[in-house]
Amino acid sequence: MKSTLYILLILGLFSQKLFSQDDYLSKESFTLPTEDAPHEGTWLQWPHHHQYGLEYTVRLDPTWVAITKALAPQEKVHIIAYDEVEKLRITLLLENASVQLRNIDFQIIKTDDVWIRDSGPIYVRDELDCIISIDFGFNGWGEKSKRHSSDSVQYKYCDSVPAKIGIIKEKRVIDLNTIITNEGGSFDIDGYGTLMACKSSILNENRNPDLPIEVCEFIFEKYFGVSNFIWLDGKMNLNIRDQHIDDFARFIDSTTIITMKQHNLKAFKVSPKDINVLYRSRNKDGVGYTFVFVPLTKRKVKNTAGKSLGRKGSYLNYYVGNKVVLVPNYNDKNDDLANKIIQSLFPSRKVIGIDARNLNINGGMIHGVTQQQPAE
């Protein structure tokens, strides 16, 4: 890990803000468990009508029911409901779908949106192997997500979720809100010391305009236990997330990356330069990765009402549970092929296709609305 002195020399004036944090200055180090490590449970923020209206909620409810039904038999599902009325509504939805409630843990917390991967807690292990959470800053994907009213912004409730969960669950939370703005979908780790990310969704003018890349790496080294970095440029304003890595490239293990073939990556707006960097990437031992390729959907995605979204769908925004892998499906001819490829990579788990057509309207998929809490 780079020394604190080295980072101070790089930071200059910025160091006053960064190193005023006691947690940051401590000699502690942490590790981020991989998604396929055993879970205590999965966190979900349930859709509600308070932000986008009733039609939005009704459109998305079936996806959340399907996710919960798939996960609840083998791990706890922590459901964040906007209020007690929403909790009752969600309970009825689950009961009507024959979901057993014994593994459901409801928490009442106001939220703006559903993307807990990006705004929720990120759980790491400390040196005593205890699970704690990291609370990064969240600013609505570079303040792109705002209410119509001039006196409020859409992401403030979601930004407070990690701290509120920490209080409810009586777990230590490391507050990095003033240090770095970072979304959980913007990076991936291989479990062996390598992190992969796009600069466009972390090191940009609308999230961390004054953060040197060396300091960003230092933060990830300290809190995630990584030392090797695969940086793609990414593309600003391609979508609201500024090209999160979890949409098109994921680690399977320390030697394998699942992604798309070159023509599909180009169709997904990944630049030729980034494709070259991705295909030539190496792990911390300098060994090149083996690649497994999954196609895009054969056709452009249509929602359940038949409206075209104008783009093909990715299958790589999947979520790995304790005994299942939830893969976004689109009622497309390539669904079965993608499910089979991903199933071959997780032989001890069952792949379950989750209809993500209505979720994809909002630019995301299954990984973006789930967040794992590792087992103690």
N, C-alpha and C positions, 0 to 999 in steps of 0.2 A: 504493500500500500504506500502511496506517495506520502511523504512526511508533511506534517502541518506547516512547517517552516517553508517548504517548497510551495505549497498552495498560497501561503501568505505573500510570498514574493510575487506570485502571479496576480493575486487579487488587487493589490494596491488599496485604493480607497474602499473598494467593495468589501474588504476584509472586516471593516468595522461592523457591518450588519451581520455578516456570516458568523463571525467568531464571538459574537455577544451571546450565542446560544450555549447554555451549559451542556446540553446533550451532545451538541456537535463537538465541543472541545474535549469531551470525555475520551478516555482511552478504550472505551468499550468497542467491540466489533460485533457484527451481526451477520446472519446468513438468511437468505430468502429460500425457503423450500420450493421445489418445483411443484407444479400443479398436480402432477400424478402422485405426489407423496400423500400418505394417509390424511384424510380430512377429519376434523371434528364436525364440520358442517359447511354449508354454502349459504351465503347471504344474497337476498333478493330485495330489490325495492319495487313494490307492486305498483303498476300503473293506476292513476287516479284521475278524476275529472277536473281537479282544481286548477290545473295548468292549461290543458289543451281541450277540455270538454269531454262530454260523455261518449261521443262517437269514438274518440281516441281510445278511451278505456275499454269499451266493448270490443273494439277491434283487436286489442292486445291481450285481453284476459285469457283467451284460450292458450296462447303461447306460454303464459306464466303457469297456468294450470298444468300443462303438459310437462314443463320443466320440473315443477314441484312433484308431480306424480312419479316422474322418473327417478328423482333423487331421494325422496322421503323413505323408501324402504331400506336404504343402506347408509344414510347419514342424516344428521339434523339439518333442517332447512329453516334458516332464520329469515323470517318475512317481515320487512319494514312496511307498516301500514301508515297511511297519512294521519288517521285519527280512529277513534273507536267505531265510528260508523263504517269506515272502510274495512276495519278488521272484521266486523260482522259480515259485511258483503263478501269478503274474501273467504271467510269460513264457510259460508253457504256454497260458494262456487266449488270449493274443495270437497265438501261433503257430497254435493251433487255429482262430482266426478269420482266418487268412491275413493278419495284419498284419505288414508289413515292419518289422524291428526296427532298421534302420539309423538312423532318426530318433528312436529311443527312448533317453532318458537316465534311468537308474535312480539314485535316491538313497535311502539307508537312513536314515530318520528316524522315530522313534516319533511317532505322532499319536493323538489321541483320536477324531477325527471326520474328515469329508470336506470341510468347507466352507472351502476355501483362499481363496476370494474374501474371506471375512470375517476370517480369522486370518493369512493369508499375507502375503508382502511386497507392497507397492505400489510399482511402479517409476516413477521420475521421471527427468527429465534435469536435470543441473546446468548452470551457465553455460558450461561447456566442451563441452556436448552429450554428456557421459558418462552412462551409465545407472547409477543408484544406487537403493537401495531404502529405503523408509520403513517402520519397524517401529513401528506403533501398538500401544497396549495392547489386549489382547483378554481379556475376562473371561466368556466363555461366554454372550454376549447378556444381560448384566446378571446374571450368576451364576444364570441359570435352568437351566443345563446342569450337573448335578452327578452324581457317582457316588453309589451307595448308601452306601458307606463314609464315615464321618464324618471320616476323616483325609486325604481326597484330593478333588480336584475334577477334573472331566472335561476342562477346557480347558487345563491347564498344558502338556501336550505341544504342543498346537497353538499356544499363545502363543509358544513358543520357536522355531517353524519359521522365521520371517524371519531371526533371528540365525544359525541353523544353516546356512541356505542361503547367507547372506553369507560365512560361513567357508569352506564347501565351494567356492563359486564365486569366492572372493577378490574380492568386490565390497564397496564401501563401504555400510554400513548406518547410517542415522541413527535412533538409539534415542529414540523419543518415548513409551515405555511409561509413564513417570511423569508425562507431560504430558497425554495425552489417550487415552481409550479410543475406538476408532473401527473400524468394520467396512466392508470394501470395498463391500458391497452397499447401504450406507446412503446413498450419494451417487452422482451422475452429473454429468458435465461436458459442455459443448457444444463444447469445443475453441476457443472464442473468448472465454473469460473469465468464463463463467457456471457456477455450481454449483447443483444442485438436490438437496434433501434433506428428510427429515422430522425435526423436532426430537425426536419421540418415540424415535428410535433413536440419538440422539447426545446431546442436551442433556436428560438426565433423571437422576433420583436414583440409578439403578442402574448408570450408566456414568460420567457426569461431573457429579456433583451440585454441584460448586463452580465449574464452568467458565462464565464469562459468555459470552454469544453473541458479543460483540465479540472476545473472545480466540479463540474457535473460528474465527471468520472470519479473523482475523489468521493463524492457523496454516495454514488452507487457502490464503490468499493467498500466503504465503511458500513453501509446499511444492508447491502445485498450480498456481500462476500464475493464479488467478482473482480477480476483483474485484467480481463481481455475484452476488447470492445470491437464489435462490428457495426460501424456507422454507415448507414445509407443517407444520402442527401434528402430523399423524400421529395414531396411536392406540396408547397403551400397552397391553400385555398382550393385544392382538388375536391375536398369535401370538408365538412365542419371540423373533422378531427385532424386535418392536415396530414393525412396518410399515416395512420397507425400501422405498425408492423404486424399486428395480430390479424390483419385482414388478408395478408398474402404470404407470410413466411413464419413458421413456428419451429422451435426445437422439439424433436422427439426425445433425444438423449444427447450425450456429449459427443456423439459422432454422426448424428443424423438430423437433417433439416427437411421438413415437409413444405413444399412450395408449389409453384406452377411451372410449366414449360415456358420457354421464352415468349412464344406468340401469345399465350394467355396473360403473362405478366405485362406485356406491352398493351394488350387490350384492357388490362386493369389499370393502365396509366402509370406503370412503374417505368422509370426512365432506363434507356440502354446502359447508362453508366452504373445505375444502381443494380441492374440485373448482373452486370459483370462483377461488381463488388460482392454481391450475394453468392454467385456461383463460385467465386474464388476464395470465399471466406475460410478461415482456419480456426481451430479451437486453440485453447491456451498452450497446448503442446506443439502447435504448429502443424497439426494434421488437418488436411482438408476434410470437409464433411461429405458424407454420402447423402444424395438427394432422392427424395420420393416426391413424385409429381401427381397433383390432383387437378383435374380440369375445372374451368368455370362451368356454369350452367350452359347448356346447349343453346337456350333461348334467353332473351331478355326477360327479367323477372316481371311477373304480373302479380298484383295483390289478389286477395281472395274475391274481390269485386270485379276482377278482370282488367284493371287499369295497369298499363305498362309503366314500369319505373324507369325505363329508358336505359337500363344497364344489365349486364349479366351478373349473376351472384357468385360469391366465393363460398367455398365449403371449409375454409381454413379457420374461420372464427368459431371453432368448436370449443366445448368445455369438457374437461376431464374430471369426472366424479370418482368416488371410491370404487364403484363397480360398473359404471356406465360411462360412455362418451356421448355427449349430446351434440349432434352435428346439425347445422342449419340445412334444412331441405326446402325446396321451392316448387314442388309438384312438376319437376323437370325430368327429362329423360336421363340426365346425368346423375340424379340423386342416388340411384342404386350403385352406380360405379364408384362415386365418391365415398359412399358409406362402406363399400367393400374394401377400398384401399385403406381407409382410416382404420377399419376393423382389423386389418392385417398387422397394423402397427401396435394395436392394443389387445393382444390375444386373451388377456385375463379379464377384460372388460367387455361389456355388451354395447355396441353402437346403437343408439336410438336416434332416428331422424326426427327433428323438431321443426314443424312448419314455421319458417321465419319470413314468409312473404310479407305479412303486415308489419312485422318489426323492421324489415329492410327498407320500408318506406322512409323511416327516420334515419337511415344511413348506417344502421348497426345490425349486429346479429347476436348469437347466443353467448359468446365469450364476453361481450360488452355488458351484459345484464346479470352476470354471475360473478361472485368473488369468493374464493375458498378461504376457510379458516383452518389451518393445519391442526392435526391432532396434537395434544399435549404429550 
